[in-house]
């Protein structure tokens, strides 16, 4: 299990599944962890307002994550808002500035 880092993967998944207990039900309803790369954990939020709100609680959330999952080595949290819509349509889209004169 250690040869393939299965224990680390199991602990990471446990952290992701335990997110609601760590941050509370309201915060968990508006956010979810999406990746853990090295010591950086990225959390996707429902809106930029929620990302800002959780950034204010970053120290408390990080302390709880480090307390509950010390073996993961999480030292930094990044809260991001929702992904912006993409104008890229299809596999053969042309690079460039996109539509400019279609709105008015």
N, C-alpha and C positions, 0 to 999 in steps of 0.2 A: 504494500500500500504506500509506503514512503518512497519507493523507487519511482512511481508515477505521480507523486504528489496528490494522491486521492484524499488524504486527510485534510490537506489545505483546501481542496475543492469542496469537500463536505462542509468544512467550517465556514467557507465563504458563502455557500448556499444557505447555511443555517443563519448567517447574519442577514442575508437578503430576506429570508422567510420570517425572521424575528424583527423586522423593521418596525412594525406597528407597536410592539412592546417597548422598543427602545425610544421611539419619538412620540408616542401617543397616537390615538386613533384619528384625531383631526389632522395632524401633520402627516400621518401615513396615508390618509385619503387623498392628500394633495401632492404626494411625492412617492418616488420609489427608486431604490438603488438600481443603477444600470450597469456599472462596471467597477471592478477593483483591479487596478493595474499598479503593481508595486505597492507603494504606500498611499496612493491617491485613490479615494473612493468618489465616484461621480454619482450624483443623485439628480434625476430628472424630475422637475416640478411641473405642476399643472399650469402655472402662469408665472410671469416674471415677478409678480407681487409675492407669490408664495416662495419663490427662490430668494427674494430679499428677506422675507420674514425668517426663513430657515437660516440664512446667513447670520442673522442676529443671534440665533441660538446655536451657532456652530460650535462654540467652545463646550457647551453642555452636551451636545450630541456626540462630539468627538470623545469627550471624557467617558461617556457611557459605552461607546463602541470599544474603546481601549480597555475599559474595565471588564466588559463581558467577553471580548474576543482579543485577548492580548497577543496571541500567536499570529494573528494576521498582520500585525505591524502597521496598522492604519495610522498615519500621522497628519493627513490632510484631507479635507472634504471639499468638493466642488459642487455647488448647486447651480444647475442650469435650467433655463426656462424651456418652454415647448419649442420644438423645431419649427422654423419658419417654412411656409409653403414654398415649394420649388417650382420654377418656371420651366425646368427641364422636362421635356416630354419625349419619351422614347429613346431608343439606343443611338439614333443618328441626329441628335440635336446639334445645332451649330453654336460654338462658343461665341460669346459676345456679351453685350450689355443687356440683351433681352428687349422686351417690348417697351417702347418709350412714348410713342405718340397715340396709343390706343385708348387713353383715358381722358379725352376731353378736347 
